[in-house]
Structure formats: C-alpha cells, structure tokens
Amino acid sequence: MSKIRNKLVLIGVIIGVVYFSISCLSINGNNSTNQANTLTKKEIKEGWTLLWDGKTFEGWRGIYKKDFPSNGWIIEDGQLICLGNEMPDSFKGGDIITDKKYESFELRCEFKIQEKANSGIKYFVNESLKAAPGHGLGLEFAILDNNNWPYEELDFNRTCGSLYDLIRAPDNTKTRPIGEWNEARIIVDGNHIEHWLNRTKTVEIEKGSKKYYQLLAKSKYANIKNWGEFNEGNILLQDEGPRTAFRNIKLRVIKKD
C-alpha cells in the first residue's frame, strides 16, 4: 500500500510541475499582454496607443529634421537604443521627436541606463526654440545615474525622475540597478504636471503658477524666451551621455471635459 501511495504522490508532483511549466510558458511566451511594445485589451479600451511600435522608426524623426537620423539610434531586441557617446560627435544622431504634438496626456515607458547616464524625456518641445545642434528644448523628465554623477558639480535639481533643473525628485526615490529597467510616467492634465519613477511620485506642479515661475527664474532656462510656456508640443528622447535603451513607450490623450 505504501508503494502505491508513493507512486501516486510522485505522479501528483510530476503533474504539478508540468502544469506549472505550461502556465509559465503561457505567461512569459504566448501571452501578448506580457510582451514588450504591445498593448493589452484593457489599455486599448482606455485609449492607450504605442508611440513606438518596437520594430521601426515610424512616427519619429530627428529634431529640426524631416527624417529619422541615419546614425546614433538602433533597434535591437525590441529596444530603441541611443548609442550616445559611443559615437563620435560627427556621427551622433541627435535628439528624436514624435511626428505628432500633444497637449494633455499620460505617457509611460521603460528605460535602461548605463553608468554616468545623462538622458531624458522632454515634452512641450517646440522647434522654434533652438538649442545646440541636434538638441531640443522642453520640460524634461530627467534620466540620470544618481550614483555616478555625470556633472562636474552636484546639482540637486538634476536627479533621476526630477523635472530637470526645476524640481528635484525626493530622496526616497528608488532607481533600479544599472542594467535593469526603470519605469517612467509623465502626466500632463492642462497645467497640472506629475512625474513618477518606478511607481513613486517625484514631481507635482502647476505650470504657470507662482511657484512654477519662481523655480524657472532660478533655473538655467530663465533667460530663454517662451521656455516652458507652450501648451502643446512634441515628445523627445534625448541623445546625450552613455547608451540608453527605451521600450514600451505608450501614451493616452487626456480629453478635456
């Protein structure tokens, strides 16, 4: 009887292992909701669209250009990768922007950095504001390596998840180790702006408020006419610093009541 019982237990264990393996395969391999650069049925119903399809450069172009840069950006394993300072200056692709402009929206994406990272996601970008060649101006969700500072001097309004040069992310904001994916979220609802990093809110401000202008007056943008004044603009991914990878770039328009 004990031998039969042992065999039944063994069979049960085998069945459990097989079932678990099949379940994991379904979740990790065949279920499109867990694949990068895809939308779930729920997301589609909520109005989300992919800003990047995971396969082509469609929907994006170089800043101040009609076409996508021929150098400096690659697609690899479902990742949109900026090669950054791996390229000599003459071969850098420069910042890239969306073809479309956006006003009120929620944007989500994942990014992966290397040591001394110095990149960002900009919004309300307007090409009438000229920066250095290949670079655009706008409000910026800062992407930085907080543990290996890319600047010569410490500037506490320039940490990962900050509103670059205006509002520093809180000290308890956690970035994931180098080589792991971080989650960025930007919400713009009229003048209301929020940044989230790895599901922690890092910024909340009303654009156009007294506090907003006080912060602007202390920033490096203080003397740039019309900076931070636009109510719509392109989304920009920055070409600066070491290699940075992006994926799952998605956006939903926030409709006015």
Buried (B, 14 or more C-beta within 10 A) or exposed (E): EEEEEEEEEEEEEEEEEEEEEEEEEEEEEEEEEEEEBBBEEEBEEEEBEBBBBBEEBEBBBBBBBEEBBEEBBBBEEBBBBBBBBEBEEEEBBBBBBBEEBBBBBBBBBBBBBBEBBBBBBBBBBBBEBEBEEBBBBBBBBBBBBBEEBBEEEEBEBBBBBBBBBBBBBBEEBEBBEBEEBBBBBBBBEEEBBBBBBBEBBBBEBEBEEEEBEEBBEEBBBEEBEEBBEBEBBBBBBBBBBBBBBBBBBBBBBBEEE
